[in-house]
Structures are given as structure tokens and as C-alpha cells.
């Protein structure tokens, strides 16, 4: 059975913890086994923060992800430097290219550069870059459904969700569209060869 192992990483305040919570909660809604393990740097807002999320068809032995992550969702350069090596060969690396100008160094990964901040601003709120990244992840993997993330969002954020649900849903769709466009360009490039 397959286990999706995702590292979500960035600065405190970028929403990496809530991104991980939503992913784990969506997996739980779908009847999967999940774990969510947060880790904070010395400062909360502005310091480093990451979480390890596992979503599996079978019970999870340990919530730690060492060097076998199936995906890393990276919001800033320090997190790229720290976590690129932890992704398993053939894994997925999603980079917030709004804040990370450096390219990935590994050539054995599927890498997508997502202008998450610009996309979030286009959706009406620059703080939703995490949701753009989550939408890109959902489009690439399909491991949990978009509808499950929306249901999780309503449960995790409770009363606040009604006010911001539509914007966040739009941000998820924007992230998915960015991936669709990138894959289309890649397919067109391969046809030209």
C-alpha cells in the first residue's frame, strides 16, 4: 500500500502548518490513516517552521520523515536548502518561486516552480500562497480530493471559514491551473522535439 509523505516548510506565518493540517484532515475525511507532526524554529512568526504529513491506506508506524519524502512543498530558500535532500528519488518538489530564485540542484525529482505569492494576490489575498501551493500539490498527486480539502477547511477554521472559504477555494484552483499550464507547456515542448 502507498503512503504519501509530505514535508511542508517555510517561514512561520506562511501557513505551512495549516497547509499540512488541511492535507491530513482531508485524508482523514477520506478514511485514510494520517499523521501531522509540526516543528517550529526558535521564533514562531518569521522563524523556520515545517511539518511532516503522512496520508496512507494502512496504519502509519512513525510520523517522522527522514530521507524518503514523496513530496516537499517549500515556501522559502532556507527550507529548500534544508529539505531538498530528504525527498526520495523520483519524488515531487514544489517551490514557491515568488520567494525562491534558486533552482533545485537535484535532477532526479519532478520539480515545479509556483509563483504562489503573485497567484494569491491575483485571488485577492497574498496570504493565501499556501493554498495556491496546496492546489498545485493536489493537481500533481490527486492523493486526496479537492472537495475533501474544502470540507477540512470548514472543519479546521470553523466560523472563520465562511468569510474566507471562497477566496481559499479560488487559490486552490489557481494552484491547480498553474500546474495544468506547466504540464501543457512540457507536453508541447516534447512534441516539438
C-alpha positions as a Markdown table, in Angstrom:
| # | Residue | x | y | z |
|---|---|---|---|---|
| 1 | Unk | 0.0 | 0.0 | 0.0 |
| 2 | Unk | 1.2 | 3.5 | -0.8 |
| 3 | Unk | 1.9 | 6.1 | 1.8 |
| 4 | Unk | 2.2 | 9.8 | 0.8 |
| 5 | Unk | 4.9 | 11.5 | 2.9 |
| 6 | Unk | 4.9 | 15.3 | 2.5 |
| 7 | Unk | 7.2 | 17.9 | 4.1 |
| 8 | Unk | 5.6 | 21.4 | 4.2 |
| 9 | Unk | 8.2 | 24.0 | 5.0 |
| 10 | Unk | 8.7 | 27.8 | 5.2 |
| 11 | Unk | 8.8 | 30.8 | 7.5 |
| 12 | Unk | 6.5 | 31.0 | 10.4 |
| 13 | Unk | 3.4 | 32.9 | 9.3 |
| 14 | Unk | 3.4 | 31.5 | 5.7 |
| 15 | Unk | 0.7 | 29.0 | 6.7 |
| 16 | Unk | 2.8 | 25.8 | 6.3 |
| 17 | Unk | 1.2 | 24.3 | 9.5 |
| 18 | Unk | -2.3 | 24.9 | 8.3 |
| 19 | Unk | -1.4 | 23.6 | 4.8 |
| 20 | Unk | -0.3 | 20.3 | 6.5 |
| 21 | Unk | -3.3 | 20.2 | 8.8 |
| 22 | Unk | -5.7 | 20.6 | 5.8 |
| 23 | Unk | -3.9 | 17.8 | 3.9 |
| 24 | Unk | -4.0 | 15.5 | 6.9 |
| 25 | Unk | -7.6 | 16.3 | 7.8 |
| 26 | Unk | -8.7 | 15.7 | 4.1 |
| 27 | Unk | -7.0 | 12.3 | 4.3 |
| 28 | Unk | -8.9 | 11.5 | 7.5 |
| 29 | Unk | -12.2 | 12.6 | 5.8 |
| 30 | Unk | -11.5 | 10.1 | 3.1 |
| 31 | Unk | -11.0 | 7.3 | 5.6 |
| 32 | Unk | -7.2 | 7.2 | 5.3 |
| 33 | Unk | -4.6 | 6.9 | 8.1 |
| 34 | Unk | -2.9 | 10.2 | 8.7 |
| 35 | Unk | -0.2 | 11.8 | 10.8 |
| 36 | Unk | 0.7 | 15.5 | 11.2 |
| 37 | Unk | 3.9 | 16.4 | 13.1 |
| 38 | Unk | 4.8 | 20.1 | 13.4 |
| 39 | Unk | 8.2 | 21.5 | 14.1 |
| 40 | Unk | 9.0 | 25.2 | 14.9 |
| 41 | Unk | 12.2 | 27.2 | 14.9 |
| 42 | Unk | 13.2 | 29.4 | 17.8 |
| 43 | Unk | 10.7 | 32.1 | 16.8 |
| 44 | Unk | 7.2 | 31.4 | 15.6 |
| 45 | Unk | 6.3 | 34.2 | 13.1 |
| 46 | Unk | 9.3 | 34.8 | 10.8 |
| 47 | Unk | 11.3 | 31.8 | 12.1 |
| 48 | Unk | 11.5 | 28.5 | 10.4 |
| 49 | Unk | 8.6 | 26.1 | 10.5 |
| 50 | Unk | 7.8 | 22.8 | 9.0 |
| 51 | Unk | 5.5 | 19.8 | 9.4 |
| 52 | Unk | 5.6 | 16.3 | 8.3 |
| 53 | Unk | 2.3 | 14.9 | 6.9 |
| 54 | Unk | 1.6 | 11.3 | 6.1 |
| 55 | Unk | -1.5 | 10.0 | 4.4 |
| 56 | Unk | -1.7 | 6.3 | 3.9 |
| 57 | Unk | -4.0 | 3.4 | 3.1 |
| 58 | Unk | -2.6 | 1.5 | 6.0 |
| 59 | Unk | -1.5 | 2.3 | 9.6 |
| 60 | Unk | 1.5 | 4.6 | 10.0 |
| 61 | Unk | 4.4 | 3.4 | 12.1 |
| 62 | Unk | 6.2 | 6.6 | 12.7 |
| 63 | Unk | 5.3 | 10.2 | 11.9 |
| 64 | Unk | 8.9 | 11.2 | 11.1 |
| 65 | Unk | 10.0 | 11.7 | 7.5 |
| 66 | Unk | 13.8 | 11.4 | 7.3 |
| 67 | Unk | 15.1 | 10.8 | 3.7 |
| 68 | Unk | 12.1 | 9.3 | 2.0 |
| 69 | Unk | 9.6 | 12.1 | 1.5 |
| 70 | Unk | 7.4 | 11.6 | -1.6 |
| 71 | Unk | 7.0 | 15.4 | -1.8 |
| 72 | Unk | 8.2 | 18.7 | -0.3 |
| 73 | Unk | 6.2 | 21.9 | -0.5 |
| 74 | Unk | 8.8 | 24.6 | 0.0 |
| 75 | Unk | 7.9 | 28.2 | 0.7 |
| 76 | Unk | 11.4 | 29.8 | 1.2 |
| 77 | Unk | 15.1 | 29.3 | 0.4 |
| 78 | Unk | 16.3 | 28.1 | 3.8 |
| 79 | Unk | 13.7 | 25.3 | 3.6 |
| 80 | Unk | 14.8 | 24.4 | 0.1 |
| 81 | Unk | 18.4 | 24.1 | 1.3 |
| 82 | Unk | 17.3 | 22.0 | 4.3 |
| 83 | Unk | 14.8 | 19.7 | 2.8 |
| 84 | Unk | 15.7 | 19.0 | -0.9 |
| 85 | Unk | 17.9 | 16.1 | 0.2 |
| 86 | Unk | 15.1 | 14.5 | 2.1 |
| 87 | Unk | 13.0 | 13.7 | -0.9 |
| 88 | Unk | 13.1 | 10.2 | -2.3 |
| 89 | Unk | 14.4 | 9.7 | -5.9 |
| 90 | Unk | 11.5 | 10.4 | -8.3 |
| 91 | Unk | 9.7 | 12.5 | -5.7 |
| 92 | Unk | 8.0 | 15.8 | -6.2 |
| 93 | Unk | 9.4 | 19.2 | -5.2 |
| 94 | Unk | 7.1 | 22.2 | -5.3 |
| 95 | Unk | 8.9 | 25.5 | -4.9 |
| 96 | Unk | 7.4 | 29.0 | -4.2 |
| 97 | Unk | 9.2 | 30.8 | -7.0 |
| 98 | Unk | 7.9 | 34.1 | -5.7 |
| 99 | Unk | 10.4 | 33.9 | -2.9 |
| 100 | Unk | 13.0 | 31.3 | -4.1 |
| 101 | Unk | 15.0 | 32.4 | -7.1 |
| 102 | Unk | 17.4 | 29.5 | -6.8 |
| 103 | Unk | 16.7 | 26.4 | -8.8 |
| 104 | Unk | 16.6 | 22.9 | -7.4 |
| 105 | Unk | 20.0 | 21.1 | -7.5 |
| 106 | Unk | 18.7 | 17.6 | -7.9 |
| 107 | Unk | 17.9 | 16.2 | -11.3 |
| 108 | Unk | 16.1 | 13.0 | -10.1 |
| 109 | Unk | 13.0 | 14.9 | -8.9 |
| 110 | Unk | 9.9 | 16.3 | -10.5 |
| 111 | Unk | 10.2 | 20.0 | -9.8 |
| 112 | Unk | 7.6 | 22.7 | -10.3 |
| 113 | Unk | 8.2 | 26.4 | -9.7 |
| 114 | Unk | 5.0 | 28.0 | -8.5 |
| 115 | Unk | 4.7 | 31.8 | -8.3 |
| 116 | Unk | 2.5 | 31.4 | -5.2 |
| 117 | Unk | 2.5 | 34.9 | -3.8 |
| 118 | Unk | 1.6 | 36.5 | -7.2 |
| 119 | Unk | -1.1 | 33.9 | -7.7 |
| 120 | Unk | -2.5 | 34.5 | -4.2 |
| 121 | Unk | -2.6 | 38.3 | -4.8 |
| 122 | Unk | -4.5 | 37.7 | -8.0 |
| 123 | Unk | -7.0 | 35.7 | -6.0 |
| 124 | Unk | -7.5 | 38.7 | -3.6 |
| 125 | Unk | -5.2 | 37.9 | -0.7 |
| 126 | Unk | -1.4 | 37.5 | -0.8 |
| 127 | Unk | -1.6 | 35.4 | 2.5 |
| 128 | Unk | -3.1 | 32.5 | 0.6 |
| 129 | Unk | 0.1 | 31.5 | -1.1 |
| 130 | Unk | 0.0 | 28.3 | 1.0 |
| 131 | Unk | -3.4 | 27.4 | -0.6 |
| 132 | Unk | -2.0 | 28.0 | -4.1 |
| 133 | Unk | 0.8 | 25.5 | -3.2 |
| 134 | Unk | -1.7 | 23.0 | -1.8 |
| 135 | Unk | -3.8 | 23.3 | -5.0 |
| 136 | Unk | -0.6 | 22.6 | -7.1 |
| 137 | Unk | 0.1 | 19.6 | -4.9 |
| 138 | Unk | -3.5 | 18.2 | -5.3 |
| 139 | Unk | -3.3 | 18.6 | -9.1 |
| 140 | Unk | 0.0 | 16.8 | -9.2 |
| 141 | Unk | -0.8 | 13.9 | -7.0 |
| 142 | Unk | -4.6 | 13.5 | -6.7 |
| 143 | Unk | -4.0 | 11.6 | -3.5 |
| 144 | Unk | -6.8 | 13.5 | -1.7 |
| 145 | Unk | -9.7 | 15.2 | -3.4 |
| 146 | Unk | -10.2 | 19.0 | -3.7 |
| 147 | Unk | -13.6 | 18.6 | -2.1 |
| 148 | Unk | -12.1 | 16.9 | 0.9 |
| 149 | Unk | -9.7 | 19.8 | 1.4 |
| 150 | Unk | -12.7 | 22.2 | 1.3 |
| 151 | Unk | -14.6 | 20.1 | 3.8 |
| 152 | Unk | -11.5 | 20.0 | 6.0 |
| 153 | Unk | -11.1 | 23.8 | 5.7 |
| 154 | Unk | -14.6 | 24.3 | 7.0 |
| 155 | Unk | -13.9 | 22.0 | 10.0 |
| 156 | Unk | -10.4 | 23.3 | 10.8 |
| 157 | Unk | -11.3 | 27.0 | 10.6 |
| 158 | Unk | -14.9 | 26.7 | 11.8 |
| 159 | Unk | -16.7 | 30.1 | 11.9 |
| 160 | Unk | -13.9 | 32.0 | 10.1 |
| 161 | Unk | -14.2 | 29.7 | 7.2 |
| 162 | Unk | -17.4 | 31.2 | 5.8 |
| 163 | Unk | -15.7 | 34.5 | 5.3 |
| 164 | Unk | -12.7 | 33.2 | 3.5 |
| 165 | Unk | -13.7 | 29.9 | 2.0 |
| 166 | Unk | -14.4 | 31.2 | -1.5 |
| 167 | Unk | -11.1 | 33.0 | -1.7 |
| 168 | Unk | -9.2 | 29.9 | -0.5 |
| 169 | Unk | -11.1 | 27.7 | -2.9 |
| 170 | Unk | -10.1 | 30.1 | -5.7 |
| 171 | Unk | -6.5 | 29.9 | -4.5 |
| 172 | Unk | -6.6 | 26.1 | -4.6 |
| 173 | Unk | -8.0 | 26.3 | -8.2 |
| 174 | Unk | -5.3 | 28.8 | -9.2 |
| 175 | Unk | -2.5 | 26.4 | -8.0 |
| 176 | Unk | -4.1 | 23.6 | -10.0 |
| 177 | Unk | -4.3 | 25.8 | -13.1 |
| 178 | Unk | -0.6 | 26.7 | -12.8 |
| 179 | Unk | 0.3 | 23.0 | -12.8 |
| 180 | Unk | -2.0 | 22.3 | -15.7 |
| 181 | Unk | -0.4 | 25.1 | -17.7 |
| 182 | Unk | 3.1 | 23.9 | -16.9 |
| 183 | Unk | 2.3 | 20.4 | -17.8 |
| 184 | Unk | 0.8 | 21.6 | -21.1 |
| 185 | Unk | 3.9 | 23.6 | -21.9 |
| 186 | Unk | 6.1 | 20.5 | -21.1 |
| 187 | Unk | 3.9 | 18.3 | -23.4 |
| 188 | Unk | 4.1 | 20.9 | -26.2 |
| 189 | Unk | 7.9 | 21.1 | -25.8 |
| 190 | Unk | 8.2 | 17.3 | -26.1 |
| 191 | Unk | 6.0 | 17.3 | -29.2 |
| 192 | Unk | 8.4 | 19.9 | -30.8 |
| 193 | Unk | 11.4 | 17.6 | -30.3 |
